Amino acid sequence: MSRKVLIVKNITHEGPGLLETLLCEHGIAWHSEDLSAGGTVPDPRGYSALVVLGGPQSANDESPAMLLQLRRIEQALHEEIPSLGICLGIQCLVKAGGGKVVNSPVKEIGFLDPEGNPFRIDLTPAGKKEALFGGLGKSFPVFQLHGETVELASSGMELLATGKQCPVQAVRVGKNAYGLQCHFELTTAMFSDWCDTDSDLKRMNRQELMEQYETIREEYHSTGLKLMHNFLRISELV
């Protein structure tokens, strides 16, 4: 198996962000496929880890690209290849593992919930013991950008973190596959680009979004880098 990370981008502007920072810092090789630009998901069995990023698609789509992506994630689960799914990625992971993807009770967009309070997630008792969150606190400010959520299968899945509006925010599927509904990977440049590109964010006040990001940036980056480092450690790459 190659000591390389396979990164699946479902849309061009949603890249690995802080994860890429760590990959470069540690000299870890990666291969990226952009499905929105005609890329395809290769067999994950040739890689040390799989990362599936966000996008506007639904895991319930029956397009050839989505059906292949789900099959590849299922392969990774079967082979116990360490995996991380973010936003759409958690939805694909849960569906591939036997769960469901449904409409979210609240469409979560930005840093603030509909009541004007910061989006936060809280670790469950299982999450507090999970290696992915090792060395971190129990509650984190997060960025949200999703209209769908997941329902976990009756077995083989563990809820690791919850949110006020959307109960499922982090999960483990099987031995070493993790899903995050929220975003921990944003860099400043990446978020600025999202504000100019994403249709939901473009309808919001850009200056206010950037100010909200700046308010939590130090804690957000520290948490994101530690979480991504923990994933690379689980993958035995650091």
Buried (B, 14 or more C-beta within 10 A) or exposed (E): EEEBBBBBBBBBBBBBBBBBBBBEEEEBEBEBBBBBEEBEBBEBBEBBBBBBBBBBBBBEEEEEBBEBBBEBBBBBBEEEBBBBBBBBBBBBBBBBBBBBBEEBEBBBBBBBBEEEEEBBBBBBEBBBEBEBBBEBEEEBBBBBBBEBBBBBBEEBBBBBBBBBBBBBBBBBBBEBBBBBBBBBBBBEEBBBBBBEEBEBBEEBEEEEBBEBBEEBBEEBBEBBBBBBBBBBBBBEBB
